[in-house]
Each structure stands twice: as C-alpha cells, then as structure tokens.
Amino acid sequence: MDILYREGRATANEVMTSLSGEPHLSTVRTQLRILEAKGYVRHKEEGLRYVYLPAVQQDKLKQSVLKNMMDAFFDGSAAQVMTALFDMSAGNLTDKEMADLQRLIDKAMKGRKQS
C-alpha cells in the first residue's frame, strides 16, 4: 500500500520491483487481489495490464488497520494500545511530542466532563 500511496498508481510488476527482497510476481498479484477484495485497492485496465490505485485515503486505512489490531491483540481497548506504544517509545519522544500528547489527553478529558 505504501508504494501505491507514494506512486499514486502502479502495475503489479512495478510494485514487485519496489519491494525489498525478491518477491514473486504471483505473490504480489495475489496480495493486490486480496487488498482489492477488501476494498483498499482498485484497478483499471490499460491494454493488457492492470494498473492498481489506492481506493481509500491513507488515514482511513491506517485507522482500519489499527482498529483491527486493537480488536485482535488488545481486547478492543484503546488504552491498552496507547499504554503499549508509550511503554515502547516514551524515551524516544521529544518534548514537543510529549506536549502534543498531553494536549490530546487534556482535550479528551475536557470533552468527557462536558458530556
């Protein structure tokens, strides 16, 4: 998906060439078909080639993937996900990032109190 977002459109062969390692073209095509079946990718025919394009905005895809991960590994708990992320990266966050996170928490708390 990163390749499609970066390039805007690509054939299976172009995707394969952009990937690290040595993936087989059949594997890339299969993955693209799976992504298309899930609604993340669409294709159009140009001659004998399929050209693949993102079908959803990148932010929407990120949210969908994170929601699936949260449901699968964290019992649907956003707090557990955030705790795990914070535990992994707290030492690498800049002061600005920490302040941004604090503002988000403060905003969420203020929203709860008004409800």
Secondary structure as a PSIPRED ss2 file (coil, helix, strand):
# PSIPRED VFORMAT (PSIPRED V4.0)

   1 M C   1.000  0.000  0.000
   2 D H   0.000  1.000  0.000
   3 I H   0.000  1.000  0.000
   4 L H   0.000  1.000  0.000
   5 Y H   0.000  1.000  0.000
   6 R H   0.000  1.000  0.000
   7 E H   0.000  1.000  0.000
   8 G C   1.000  0.000  0.000
   9 R C   1.000  0.000  0.000
  10 A E   0.000  0.000  1.000
  11 T E   0.000  0.000  1.000
  12 A H   0.000  1.000  0.000
  13 N H   0.000  1.000  0.000
  14 E H   0.000  1.000  0.000
  15 V H   0.000  1.000  0.000
  16 M H   0.000  1.000  0.000
  17 T H   0.000  1.000  0.000
  18 S H   0.000  1.000  0.000
  19 L C   1.000  0.000  0.000
  20 S C   1.000  0.000  0.000
  21 G C   1.000  0.000  0.000
  22 E C   1.000  0.000  0.000
  23 P C   1.000  0.000  0.000
  24 H C   1.000  0.000  0.000
  25 L H   0.000  1.000  0.000
  26 S H   0.000  1.000  0.000
  27 T H   0.000  1.000  0.000
  28 V H   0.000  1.000  0.000
  29 R H   0.000  1.000  0.000
  30 T H   0.000  1.000  0.000
  31 Q H   0.000  1.000  0.000
  32 L H   0.000  1.000  0.000
  33 R H   0.000  1.000  0.000
  34 I H   0.000  1.000  0.000
  35 L H   0.000  1.000  0.000
  36 E H   0.000  1.000  0.000
  37 A H   0.000  1.000  0.000
  38 K C   1.000  0.000  0.000
  39 G C   1.000  0.000  0.000
  40 Y C   1.000  0.000  0.000
  41 V E   0.000  0.000  1.000
  42 R E   0.000  0.000  1.000
  43 H E   0.000  0.000  1.000
  44 K E   0.000  0.000  1.000
  45 E E   0.000  0.000  1.000
  46 E E   0.000  0.000  1.000
  47 G C   1.000  0.000  0.000
  48 L C   1.000  0.000  0.000
  49 R E   0.000  0.000  1.000
  50 Y E   0.000  0.000  1.000
  51 V E   0.000  0.000  1.000
  52 Y E   0.000  0.000  1.000
  53 L E   0.000  0.000  1.000
  54 P E   0.000  0.000  1.000
  55 A C   1.000  0.000  0.000
  56 V C   1.000  0.000  0.000
  57 Q C   1.000  0.000  0.000
  58 Q H   0.000  1.000  0.000
  59 D H   0.000  1.000  0.000
  60 K H   0.000  1.000  0.000
  61 L H   0.000  1.000  0.000
  62 K H   0.000  1.000  0.000
  63 Q H   0.000  1.000  0.000
  64 S H   0.000  1.000  0.000
  65 V H   0.000  1.000  0.000
  66 L H   0.000  1.000  0.000
  67 K H   0.000  1.000  0.000
  68 N H   0.000  1.000  0.000
  69 M H   0.000  1.000  0.000
  70 M H   0.000  1.000  0.000
  71 D H   0.000  1.000  0.000
  72 A H   0.000  1.000  0.000
  73 F H   0.000  1.000  0.000
  74 F C   1.000  0.000  0.000
  75 D C   1.000  0.000  0.000
  76 G C   1.000  0.000  0.000
  77 S C   1.000  0.000  0.000
  78 A H   0.000  1.000  0.000
  79 A H   0.000  1.000  0.000
  80 Q H   0.000  1.000  0.000
  81 V H   0.000  1.000  0.000
  82 M H   0.000  1.000  0.000
  83 T H   0.000  1.000  0.000
  84 A H   0.000  1.000  0.000
  85 L H   0.000  1.000  0.000
  86 F H   0.000  1.000  0.000
  87 D H   0.000  1.000  0.000
  88 M H   0.000  1.000  0.000
  89 S H   0.000  1.000  0.000
  90 A H   0.000  1.000  0.000
  91 G H   0.000  1.000  0.000
  92 N H   0.000  1.000  0.000
  93 L C   1.000  0.000  0.000
  94 T C   1.000  0.000  0.000
  95 D H   0.000  1.000  0.000
  96 K H   0.000  1.000  0.000
  97 E H   0.000  1.000  0.000
  98 M H   0.000  1.000  0.000
  99 A H   0.000  1.000  0.000
 100 D H   0.000  1.000  0.000
 101 L H   0.000  1.000  0.000
 102 Q H   0.000  1.000  0.000
 103 R H   0.000  1.000  0.000
 104 L H   0.000  1.000  0.000
 105 I H   0.000  1.000  0.000
 106 D H   0.000  1.000  0.000
 107 K H   0.000  1.000  0.000
 108 A H   0.000  1.000  0.000
 109 M H   0.000  1.000  0.000
 110 K H   0.000  1.000  0.000
 111 G H   0.000  1.000  0.000
 112 R H   0.000  1.000  0.000
 113 K H   0.000  1.000  0.000
 114 Q H   0.000  1.000  0.000
 115 S C   1.000  0.000  0.000
